[in-house]
């Protein structure tokens, strides 16, 4: 792993260059499933709205984060300019349904590839390898997953992270599931829960926010390998192949490295190198 840093100013410049604001458009399925010819069409892309560093809707209505940058690059390769993108919030519990309904063309939303999900959707990628970790208060004595027995653990409805902890490390952990990670962070800050578990990339984004600096820390555990993929409607092999080509190009032309530095550098996140398309780390 290599520690990558970037100034807030350079992060802002790159975020402005790569991300796009939400725009209106027809809500019909035709827009969501457009072939990628560009022109006057829109493309609907699913992201998270509340994950700093990955997928975040800012107060001015724009969007930033690594997933946003990856999705913007992919959309460009599919024939869409940033102003042709309509960002759609897709929470963890609704991602498979959003694709099945045709609400979006694809989803880039910290979407870990696993066998259960692969039965319902197709995946391009992976485009990032993350690891499950814990976020705790800076003065917490929790340093291992087994310390969570009889403690209150928060995660998001539809996420596999908390179930993994209860199954493999702390069966007596008291699980609290909330709709969003922002609510889990607020619960951690108030003392309503003792720890938040999800991917280290997500946790790093929250820990680096100005209002939380110095208040939280990552436990530094690697409880799992999370291969982030781009979800596509089941059977849409053509789109999967096009997205894979775009991801390979993003890595080769170093746009992937620039996006990592812009979004994770401020949190001093120790990221893994860019994964190879089709290379799933178990």
VOLUMMI-496144 format. One line per 5 residues: number of its first residue (from 1); for each residue z negated, x, y of N, C-alpha, C. Coordinates in Angstrom, 2 decimals. Atoms other than C-alpha are relative to their C-alpha. Layout:
<atoms>
NUM) Z/X/Y/Z/X/Y/Z/X/Y  ...
</atoms>
This chain:
<atoms>
1) 0.00/0.83/-1.20/0.00/0.00/0.00/0.00/0.86/1.25  -0.07/-0.74/-1.25/0.65/1.05/3.53/-0.56/-0.85/1.11  0.59/0.72/-1.11/-1.39/0.04/6.52/0.99/-0.02/1.14  -0.99/0.14/-1.06/0.91/-1.32/9.22/-0.67/-0.61/1.21  0.59/0.51/-1.21/-0.13/-1.87/12.81/1.08/-0.26/1.03
6) -0.92/0.29/-1.07/1.58/-3.36/15.80/-0.80/-0.57/1.15  0.71/0.53/-1.16/0.51/-4.24/19.30/0.26/-1.47/0.14  -0.17/1.43/-0.21/0.05/-7.83/20.36/1.28/-0.28/0.77  -1.20/0.20/-0.82/2.86/-7.40/22.88/1.25/0.04/-0.86  -1.20/-0.10/0.83/5.41/-6.25/20.32/0.07/-1.15/-0.99
11) 0.01/1.15/0.91/4.31/-9.02/17.95/0.55/-1.22/0.71  -0.47/1.16/-0.75/4.94/-11.58/20.66/1.50/0.06/0.21  -1.44/-0.16/-0.23/8.39/-10.16/21.41/0.77/-0.37/-1.26  -0.73/0.27/1.23/9.46/-10.28/17.77/-0.12/-1.46/-0.39  0.17/1.40/0.35/7.98/-13.73/17.24/0.94/-0.88/0.80
16) -0.91/0.77/-0.85/9.99/-15.05/20.19/1.44/0.17/-0.46  -1.37/-0.27/0.43/13.12/-13.42/18.84/0.34/-0.70/-1.30  -0.30/0.49/1.34/12.79/-14.76/15.32/-0.31/-1.47/-0.22  0.43/1.36/0.26/11.15/-18.16/15.63/0.68/-1.00/0.92  -0.65/1.03/-0.80/12.36/-21.46/16.99/-0.95/-1.15/0.21
21) 0.83/1.17/-0.25/10.78/-24.51/18.53/0.55/-1.18/-0.78  -0.43/1.19/0.72/10.87/-27.85/16.80/0.97/-0.79/0.84  -0.96/0.81/-0.74/13.79/-30.06/17.72/0.19/-1.31/-0.72  -0.16/1.32/0.56/14.54/-33.71/17.17/1.25/-0.09/-0.83  -1.21/0.17/0.78/17.15/-35.08/14.84/-0.08/-1.22/-0.88
26) -0.08/1.12/0.91/18.26/-37.72/12.45/-0.93/0.23/-1.17  0.94/-0.14/1.09/15.71/-38.39/9.74/0.66/-0.30/-1.35  -0.67/0.33/1.24/18.32/-39.12/7.10/-0.02/1.16/-0.97  -0.01/-1.04/1.01/18.46/-37.23/3.82/1.18/0.94/0.15  -1.17/-0.85/-0.16/21.91/-35.90/4.76/-0.33/1.24/0.80
31) 0.38/-1.17/-0.80/20.36/-33.64/7.37/-0.83/0.97/-0.81  0.88/-0.87/0.78/17.73/-32.35/5.00/0.78/0.77/-1.04  -0.73/-0.63/1.09/20.31/-31.52/2.37/1.37/0.49/0.44  -1.30/-0.46/-0.50/23.15/-30.27/4.57/0.43/1.27/-0.73  -0.53/-1.09/0.81/25.40/-27.73/2.89/-0.14/1.36/0.65
36) 0.19/-1.29/-0.64/24.75/-25.03/5.47/1.20/0.44/0.78  -1.20/-0.36/-0.75/28.01/-25.17/7.40/-0.27/0.24/1.46  0.33/-0.20/-1.40/26.21/-25.05/10.71/0.64/-1.08/0.85  -0.61/0.98/-0.88/28.14/-26.71/13.52/-1.05/-0.82/0.70  0.95/0.86/-0.68/26.30/-29.71/14.90/-1.12/-0.48/-0.88
41) 1.01/0.47/0.93/24.12/-30.22/11.83/-1.35/0.65/0.27  1.34/-0.55/-0.01/20.41/-29.67/11.60/-0.38/0.38/-1.43  0.59/-0.28/1.30/18.45/-28.15/8.74/-1.49/-0.19/0.12  1.44/0.25/0.00/14.95/-29.32/7.93/-0.67/0.97/-0.97  0.69/-1.02/0.78/12.61/-26.61/6.69/-1.49/-0.28/0.02
46) 1.42/0.24/0.11/9.09/-27.12/5.42/-0.81/1.27/0.18  0.92/-1.12/-0.24/6.33/-24.82/6.69/-1.41/-0.57/0.15  1.36/0.39/-0.38/2.59/-24.89/7.31/-0.10/0.04/1.53  0.20/0.05/-1.46/1.42/-25.71/10.83/-1.30/0.67/0.43  1.36/-0.40/-0.38/-2.11/-24.29/10.67/-0.41/1.34/-0.60
51) 0.33/-1.28/0.62/-1.88/-20.81/9.16/0.42/1.15/0.91  -0.32/-1.12/-0.89/-2.06/-18.01/11.75/0.58/1.17/-0.78  -0.64/-1.13/0.65/0.22/-15.12/10.86/1.04/-0.40/-1.03  -0.94/0.45/1.02/2.22/-17.24/8.42/0.81/-1.20/0.46  -0.68/1.18/-0.51/3.04/-20.70/9.70/-0.93/-0.72/0.95
56) 0.92/0.54/-1.01/1.46/-21.85/12.95/0.79/-0.71/1.10  -0.53/0.71/-1.16/2.38/-24.51/15.49/-0.91/0.30/1.18  0.80/-0.43/-1.14/1.22/-23.17/18.84/-0.14/-1.14/1.01  0.22/1.09/-0.97/-0.08/-25.29/21.75/1.24/-0.37/0.80  -1.20/0.31/-0.79/3.28/-25.03/23.56/1.11/-0.62/-0.85
61) -0.97/0.67/0.85/5.06/-26.58/20.56/0.94/0.92/-0.75  -0.83/-0.95/0.73/6.69/-23.39/19.27/-0.68/0.36/-1.32  0.51/-0.34/1.32/6.21/-21.90/15.82/0.06/1.51/-0.20  0.05/-1.44/0.25/5.21/-18.43/14.68/-0.57/0.28/-1.37  0.56/-0.41/1.28/4.32/-16.53/11.53/1.05/0.60/-0.91
66) -0.90/-0.68/0.93/5.81/-14.56/8.67/0.91/-0.99/-0.74  -0.82/0.99/0.69/6.96/-17.64/6.76/1.08/-0.56/0.94  -0.95/0.51/-0.98/8.62/-18.92/9.94/1.13/1.00/0.22  -1.00/-1.03/-0.21/10.40/-15.61/10.47/0.94/0.12/-1.20  -0.83/-0.06/1.21/11.60/-15.48/6.86/0.94/-1.21/-0.06
71) -0.81/1.21/0.06/12.80/-19.08/7.01/1.10/0.00/1.06  -0.99/-0.07/-1.07/14.59/-18.48/10.33/1.13/0.94/-0.40  -1.02/-0.96/0.47/16.39/-15.45/8.86/0.87/-0.64/-1.08  -0.74/0.63/1.08/17.37/-17.39/5.74/0.93/-1.08/0.55  -0.82/1.06/-0.59/18.62/-20.34/7.79/1.23/0.57/0.69
76) -1.12/-0.67/-0.66/20.78/-17.96/9.82/1.07/0.39/-1.02  -0.94/-0.38/1.04/22.36/-16.68/6.62/0.68/-1.21/-0.64  -0.60/1.24/0.52/22.99/-20.28/5.54/0.92/-0.65/1.02  -0.92/0.52/-0.99/24.87/-20.91/8.77/-0.64/-0.79/1.13  0.70/0.76/-1.02/22.20/-22.34/11.08/-0.63/0.92/1.05
81) 0.66/-0.71/-1.09/21.11/-21.05/14.47/-1.42/-0.54/0.16  1.39/0.47/-0.16/17.43/-21.30/15.46/-0.12/-1.39/0.61  0.13/1.32/-0.63/18.08/-24.36/17.63/0.52/-1.13/-0.89  -0.41/1.01/0.97/19.49/-26.16/14.58/-1.08/-0.25/-1.06  1.09/0.15/0.97/16.20/-25.87/12.68/-0.97/-1.06/0.48
86) 1.08/0.95/-0.24/13.80/-28.79/12.51/-1.14/0.36/-0.95  1.14/-0.39/0.81/10.41/-27.60/11.30/-0.79/-1.24/-0.41  0.72/1.15/0.55/8.57/-30.07/9.06/-1.29/0.50/-0.63  1.27/-0.41/0.59/4.89/-29.75/8.22/-0.07/-0.48/-1.45  0.14/0.33/1.41/4.43/-29.62/4.46/-1.32/0.57/-0.50
91) 1.30/-0.43/0.50/0.84/-29.49/3.30/0.08/0.29/-1.49  -0.05/-0.50/1.39/0.01/-27.95/-0.06/0.20/-1.12/-1.01  -0.03/1.07/0.99/-0.47/-31.25/-1.89/1.30/-0.79/0.01  -1.20/0.83/-0.14/2.89/-32.68/-0.73/1.30/0.79/-0.12  -1.21/-0.81/0.00/5.31/-29.79/-1.19/1.03/-0.45/-1.02
96) -0.95/0.42/1.02/6.86/-30.91/-4.48/0.63/-1.34/0.35  -0.52/1.31/-0.37/7.20/-34.48/-3.23/1.00/0.09/1.14  -0.90/-0.15/-1.14/8.83/-33.38/0.02/1.38/0.47/-0.45  -1.28/-0.47/0.52/11.52/-31.53/-1.91/0.69/-1.09/-0.84  -0.59/1.05/0.85/12.03/-34.34/-4.43/0.58/-1.13/0.84
101) -0.48/1.08/-0.88/12.42/-36.89/-1.62/1.18/0.43/0.86  -1.05/-0.48/-0.87/14.88/-34.68/0.21/-0.41/0.06/1.46  0.49/-0.08/-1.38/12.67/-34.49/3.31/0.41/1.31/0.65  -0.33/-1.33/-0.51/13.52/-30.79/3.68/1.01/0.65/-0.93  -0.96/-0.76/0.80/16.21/-28.40/2.49/-0.71/1.03/-0.85
106) 0.82/-0.94/0.76/13.71/-25.74/1.47/-1.36/0.14/0.67  1.37/-0.16/-0.48/10.05/-24.84/1.90/-0.40/1.46/-0.08  0.59/-1.34/-0.05/8.58/-21.51/2.99/-1.39/-0.17/0.58  1.34/0.40/-0.45/4.88/-22.26/3.15/-1.07/0.54/-0.94  0.95/-0.65/0.91/2.74/-19.73/1.24/0.03/-0.68/-1.37
111) -0.27/0.78/1.21/4.23/-21.35/-1.86/0.05/0.93/-1.20  0.08/-0.92/1.13/3.07/-19.33/-4.86/0.79/-0.55/-1.19  -0.79/0.38/1.17/5.45/-19.39/-7.82/-0.91/-0.03/-1.23  0.70/0.04/1.28/3.83/-20.58/-11.05/0.74/-0.93/-0.95  -0.74/0.74/1.02/4.96/-22.21/-14.28/-0.06/-1.51/0.22
116) 0.15/1.44/-0.20/3.60/-25.66/-13.44/0.92/-0.49/1.13  -0.84/0.40/-1.12/5.38/-25.83/-10.10/1.48/0.16/-0.33  -1.40/-0.27/0.35/8.58/-24.37/-11.56/0.60/-1.10/-0.88  -0.51/1.13/0.75/8.85/-27.47/-13.75/0.49/-1.11/0.93  -0.32/1.07/-0.95/9.18/-29.62/-10.62/0.98/0.43/1.08
121) -0.89/-0.51/-1.04/11.05/-27.39/-8.15/0.60/1.32/-0.46  -0.56/-1.33/0.24/13.26/-24.32/-8.19/-0.46/0.93/1.10  0.48/-0.98/-0.95/12.22/-21.12/-6.46/1.02/1.11/0.22  -0.66/-1.25/-0.35/14.07/-18.38/-4.64/-1.09/1.01/0.32  0.99/-1.03/-0.28/12.35/-15.05/-4.17/-0.51/0.67/-1.25
126) 0.99/0.11/-1.08/9.64/-13.93/-4.25/0.34/0.86/1.22  -0.21/-0.78/-1.22/9.52/-12.60/-0.68/-1.28/0.65/0.51  1.27/-0.66/-0.34/5.85/-11.56/-0.50/-0.93/-0.06/-1.19  1.04/-0.02/1.03/3.18/-10.50/-2.98/-1.35/0.07/0.69  1.35/0.05/-0.56/-0.30/-11.55/-1.89/-1.00/-0.05/-1.15
131) 1.06/0.03/1.01/-3.64/-11.62/-3.70/-1.09/-0.96/0.45  1.10/0.89/-0.35/-6.39/-14.19/-3.85/-1.23/0.82/0.38  1.17/-0.70/-0.49/-9.49/-13.14/-1.94/-1.00/-1.03/0.52  1.02/0.85/-0.60/-12.61/-14.53/-0.26/-0.17/0.35/1.47  0.39/-0.20/-1.39/-13.37/-14.99/3.43/-1.44/-0.47/0.13
136) 1.42/0.30/-0.16/-17.08/-14.89/4.24/-0.44/0.40/1.40  0.53/-0.43/-1.28/-19.24/-14.45/7.30/-0.25/1.50/-0.04  0.09/-1.46/-0.07/-19.52/-10.87/8.49/-1.33/0.53/-0.52  1.30/-0.45/0.49/-23.22/-10.71/7.51/-0.30/-0.53/-1.41  0.21/0.56/1.33/-22.71/-12.35/4.09/-0.21/1.10/-1.03
141) 0.22/-0.96/1.09/-23.96/-10.59/0.96/0.90/-0.30/-1.20  -0.96/0.29/1.07/-21.17/-12.11/-1.15/1.03/1.12/-0.05  -0.94/-1.11/0.14/-19.14/-9.19/-2.45/0.85/-0.09/-1.25  -0.73/0.17/1.23/-17.83/-10.47/-5.77/0.12/-1.48/-0.29  -0.21/1.42/0.28/-16.47/-13.76/-7.06/-1.15/-0.61/-0.78
146) 1.12/0.53/0.77/-19.40/-14.10/-9.46/-1.19/-0.36/0.89  1.07/0.34/-0.94/-21.70/-14.26/-6.43/0.09/-1.44/0.49  -0.21/1.36/-0.48/-20.29/-17.73/-5.76/-0.67/-1.06/-0.87  0.76/0.96/0.80/-22.30/-19.35/-8.56/-1.12/-0.59/0.84  0.99/0.76/-0.77/-24.47/-22.05/-6.95/0.23/0.10/1.52
151) -0.36/-0.03/-1.43/-22.75/-21.39/-3.60/1.11/-1.02/0.26  -1.00/0.99/-0.40/-20.46/-23.73/-1.68/1.31/0.72/0.35  -1.30/-0.66/-0.14/-16.80/-22.73/-1.91/1.03/-1.00/0.50  -1.00/0.89/-0.59/-14.04/-24.24/0.21/1.41/0.47/-0.31  -1.43/-0.27/0.07/-10.33/-24.45/-0.42/0.74/-1.29/0.34
156) -0.82/1.12/-0.45/-7.44/-26.78/0.35/0.45/-0.85/-1.17  -0.48/0.93/1.01/-6.50/-29.86/-1.65/1.43/0.36/-0.39  -1.32/-0.36/0.50/-3.51/-29.01/-3.84/0.19/1.48/-0.24  -0.06/-1.44/0.23/-4.23/-25.27/-3.88/-0.63/0.33/-1.34  0.55/-0.41/1.29/-4.94/-23.47/-7.14/-1.15/1.00/0.14
161) 0.94/-1.10/-0.20/-7.29/-20.90/-5.60/-1.41/-0.32/-0.47  1.38/0.32/0.35/-10.62/-22.67/-5.96/-0.17/-0.25/-1.49  0.07/0.23/1.45/-9.87/-23.82/-9.51/0.01/1.31/-0.76  -0.01/-1.31/0.65/-9.10/-20.22/-10.43/-1.38/0.64/0.02  1.34/-0.59/-0.13/-12.50/-19.10/-9.14/-0.97/-0.68/-0.96
166) 0.92/0.72/0.87/-14.38/-21.83/-11.00/0.27/0.27/-1.47  -0.36/-0.21/1.40/-12.48/-21.23/-14.22/-0.32/1.40/-0.48  0.04/-1.39/0.47/-12.53/-17.45/-14.33/-1.20/0.81/0.45  1.04/-0.87/-0.56/-15.45/-16.21/-12.23/-1.33/-0.69/0.25  1.24/0.64/-0.43/-17.99/-18.73/-10.98/0.00/-1.48/-0.36
171) -0.06/1.41/0.42/-18.18/-21.96/-13.02/-1.01/-0.89/0.69  1.02/0.80/-0.67/-21.27/-23.06/-11.10/0.22/-0.11/1.52  -0.31/0.12/-1.43/-19.63/-22.79/-7.69/0.18/-1.47/0.36  -0.11/1.38/-0.47/-19.84/-26.01/-5.68/1.27/-0.11/0.85  -1.31/0.04/-0.63/-16.25/-26.80/-4.75/0.09/-1.10/1.05
176) -0.26/0.96/-1.07/-15.42/-28.47/-1.45/1.47/0.15/0.38  -1.42/-0.04/-0.32/-11.75/-29.34/-0.92/0.27/-0.80/1.28  -0.33/0.63/-1.27/-10.44/-30.15/2.56/1.52/0.02/0.18  -1.45/0.09/-0.15/-6.93/-31.05/3.78/0.68/1.27/0.51  -0.63/-1.18/-0.61/-6.31/-27.82/5.74/-0.95/1.19/-0.03
181) 0.81/-1.21/-0.06/-7.48/-24.22/5.87/-0.80/0.06/1.30  0.73/0.01/-1.27/-8.45/-24.71/9.51/-1.34/-0.71/-0.14  1.25/0.73/0.22/-11.05/-27.23/8.39/-0.96/0.82/-0.86  0.85/-0.87/0.81/-12.33/-24.80/5.76/-0.62/1.11/0.86  0.52/-1.05/-0.88/-12.67/-22.06/8.40/-1.10/-0.56/0.89
186) 1.02/0.63/-0.84/-14.58/-24.46/10.66/-1.27/-0.25/-0.81  1.17/0.23/0.86/-16.87/-25.35/7.73/-0.73/1.31/-0.29  0.61/-1.30/0.22/-17.46/-21.65/7.06/-0.77/0.45/1.24  0.65/-0.40/-1.25/-18.30/-21.00/10.70/-1.29/-0.78/0.22  1.19/0.84/-0.23/-20.78/-23.91/10.80/-1.07/0.20/-1.06
191) 0.96/-0.18/1.09/-22.46/-22.88/7.55/0.05/-1.09/-1.04  -0.12/1.09/0.98/-21.34/-25.99/5.66/0.47/0.52/-1.36  -0.39/-0.66/1.25/-19.77/-23.68/3.06/-0.32/1.49/0.12  0.36/-1.42/0.03/-20.50/-20.09/2.02/1.20/0.92/-0.04  -1.18/-0.84/0.13/-16.98/-18.87/1.43/1.25/-0.88/-0.03
196) -1.32/0.64/0.07/-13.33/-19.80/1.72/0.87/0.88/-0.89  -0.88/-0.80/0.85/-10.88/-18.71/-0.95/1.43/-0.49/0.09  -1.44/0.19/0.07/-7.13/-18.45/-0.78/0.62/1.39/0.02  -0.68/-1.30/0.01/-4.56/-15.68/-0.44/-0.48/0.88/1.14  0.49/-0.93/-1.02/-5.56/-12.56/1.47/0.87/-0.03/1.25
201) -0.87/0.07/-1.17/-2.52/-12.94/3.74/-0.42/-1.13/0.93  0.45/1.14/-0.80/-3.76/-16.34/4.90/-1.34/0.30/0.65  1.33/-0.31/-0.52/-7.35/-15.18/5.30/0.06/1.03/1.12  -0.15/-1.02/-1.04/-6.26/-12.15/7.31/0.45/-0.62/1.32  -0.47/0.67/-1.21/-4.46/-14.43/9.74/-1.12/-0.68/0.74
206) 1.13/0.67/-0.66/-7.59/-16.45/10.42/-1.00/1.01/0.55  0.99/-0.99/-0.44/-9.89/-13.43/10.63/0.43/0.73/1.26  -0.51/-0.74/-1.15/-7.64/-11.89/13.28/0.08/-0.84/1.27  -0.04/0.84/-1.20/-7.75/-14.88/15.65/-1.12/0.40/0.96  0.95/-0.45/-1.03/-9.51/-14.12/18.91/-1.36/-0.66/-0.15
211) 1.28/0.70/0.05/-12.19/-16.80/18.44/-0.82/0.36/-1.23  0.72/-0.33/1.22/-13.11/-15.44/15.01/-0.21/1.50/-0.20  0.14/-1.45/0.18/-12.93/-11.67/15.52/-1.46/0.41/-0.06  1.37/-0.46/0.17/-16.09/-10.04/14.24/-0.91/-0.97/-0.71  0.85/1.01/0.62/-17.39/-13.26/12.70/0.21/-0.09/-1.51
216) -0.32/0.11/1.42/-15.67/-13.10/9.32/0.49/1.33/-0.55  -0.57/-1.17/0.66/-14.63/-10.49/6.79/0.61/-0.43/-1.33  -0.56/0.20/1.33/-12.48/-10.34/3.68/-0.82/0.79/-1.00  0.79/-0.69/1.02/-14.34/-9.46/0.50/0.77/1.17/-0.60  -0.80/-1.11/0.51/-11.43/-7.19/-0.48/0.26/-0.07/-1.49
221) -0.22/0.17/1.43/-10.97/-8.64/-3.96/1.47/-0.33/-0.28  -1.35/0.37/0.44/-7.70/-9.03/-5.86/-0.18/-0.87/-1.24  0.33/0.91/1.09/-8.51/-12.09/-7.94/1.24/-0.52/-0.72  -1.24/0.47/0.61/-4.87/-12.93/-8.65/1.17/0.63/0.73  -1.25/-0.38/-0.66/-1.28/-12.06/-7.85/0.71/-1.28/0.41
226) -0.66/1.19/-0.53/0.43/-14.64/-5.63/1.39/0.40/0.49  -1.39/-0.30/-0.33/4.21/-14.37/-5.56/0.57/-1.14/0.84  -0.50/1.05/-0.88/5.41/-16.33/-2.53/1.51/-0.20/-0.20  -1.41/0.33/0.15/8.68/-18.10/-3.20/0.41/-1.07/0.99  -0.54/1.07/-0.83/10.93/-20.44/-1.27/0.39/-1.15/-0.91
231) -0.23/1.15/0.85/10.89/-23.87/-2.85/1.26/-0.76/0.37  -1.25/0.73/-0.17/14.16/-25.74/-3.33/0.00/-1.17/-1.00  -0.05/1.17/0.89/14.89/-29.15/-4.86/0.49/0.41/-1.39  -0.33/-0.33/1.38/15.09/-28.95/-8.65/1.49/-0.23/-0.27  -1.40/0.10/0.35/18.63/-28.26/-9.82/0.97/0.51/1.05
236) -0.88/-0.48/-1.08/19.97/-26.92/-6.50/0.18/1.51/-0.12  -0.19/-1.42/0.29/21.04/-23.59/-7.96/0.80/0.70/1.09  -0.83/-0.61/-1.05/23.61/-22.98/-5.23/-0.85/0.47/1.18  0.86/-0.38/-1.13/20.97/-22.99/-2.50/-0.94/1.14/-0.38  0.87/-1.09/0.46/18.63/-20.81/-4.57/0.72/1.33/0.07
241) -0.77/-1.24/0.00/21.35/-18.20/-4.98/0.27/0.50/1.42  -0.26/-0.39/-1.39/22.20/-18.24/-1.27/-1.27/0.54/0.66  1.25/-0.47/-0.58/18.55/-17.85/-0.30/-0.37/1.37/-0.56  0.28/-1.32/0.60/18.10/-14.97/-2.75/0.85/1.09/0.65  -0.87/-0.97/-0.68/21.08/-13.21/-1.18/-0.54/0.31/1.40
246) 0.52/-0.19/-1.35/19.55/-13.75/2.27/-1.27/0.86/-0.02  1.24/-0.77/0.10/16.17/-12.35/1.17/0.30/1.47/-0.29  -0.37/-1.38/0.30/17.79/-9.24/-0.29/0.54/0.70/1.25  -0.53/-0.57/-1.23/19.65/-8.70/2.97/-1.12/0.25/1.01  1.11/-0.16/-0.94/16.46/-9.20/5.00/-0.81/1.26/-0.29
251) 0.72/-1.23/0.37/14.78/-6.40/3.06/0.85/1.22/0.30  -0.86/-1.18/-0.15/17.77/-4.05/3.17/0.23/0.37/1.46  -0.25/-0.34/-1.41/18.30/-4.34/6.93/-1.30/0.17/0.81  1.32/-0.29/-0.58/14.55/-3.85/7.61/-0.57/-1.13/0.84  0.57/1.13/-0.74/14.08/-7.26/9.22/-1.30/-0.47/-0.66
256) 1.23/0.36/0.71/11.45/-7.92/6.54/-1.16/0.86/0.50  1.06/-0.91/-0.49/9.44/-4.85/7.65/-0.44/-0.37/1.41  0.33/0.36/-1.38/9.63/-5.91/11.29/-0.83/-1.28/0.04  0.76/1.25/0.03/8.38/-9.40/10.44/-1.42/0.24/-0.50  1.33/-0.34/0.50/5.47/-7.94/8.46/-0.84/0.63/1.11
261) 0.73/-0.68/-1.07/4.46/-5.68/11.34/-0.40/-0.97/1.11  0.27/0.94/-1.09/4.70/-8.48/13.89/-1.10/-0.99/-0.34  0.91/1.09/0.35/2.66/-11.01/11.96/-1.30/0.44/-0.66  1.20/-0.44/0.69/0.19/-9.02/9.87/-0.62/1.25/0.61  0.52/-1.22/-0.61/-0.17/-5.82/11.89/-1.26/-0.20/0.79
266) 1.21/0.19/-0.80/-2.73/-7.25/14.33/-1.26/-0.18/-0.84  1.15/0.17/0.88/-5.02/-8.07/11.38/-0.27/1.23/-0.86  0.11/-1.21/0.81/-4.58/-4.59/9.89/0.00/-0.34/-1.49  -0.12/0.48/1.37/-3.52/-6.28/6.68/0.75/1.03/-0.85  -0.62/-0.95/0.92/-2.73/-3.94/3.78/0.98/-0.75/-0.91
271) -0.97/0.76/0.77/0.45/-5.57/2.55/0.65/0.83/-1.09  -0.79/-0.62/1.06/2.33/-4.84/-0.64/1.43/0.22/0.51  -1.42/-0.16/-0.36/5.91/-3.52/-0.38/0.78/-1.27/-0.30  -0.84/1.17/0.24/8.71/-6.09/-0.33/0.32/-0.12/-1.48  -0.32/0.16/1.42/9.09/-7.51/-3.84/1.50/-0.15/-0.22
276) -1.40/0.21/0.35/12.45/-7.55/-5.58/0.19/-1.45/-0.41  -0.31/1.39/0.37/14.06/-10.94/-5.95/0.00/-0.13/-1.51  0.09/0.25/1.43/13.27/-12.32/-9.37/-1.09/0.79/-0.72  1.05/-0.84/0.59/10.43/-9.82/-9.96/-1.35/-0.65/0.24  1.27/0.71/-0.12/7.33/-11.94/-10.59/-1.11/0.85/-0.60
281) 1.14/-0.82/0.46/4.10/-9.92/-10.81/-1.07/-0.92/-0.57  1.00/0.85/0.67/1.74/-11.52/-13.31/-1.41/0.52/0.26
</atoms>
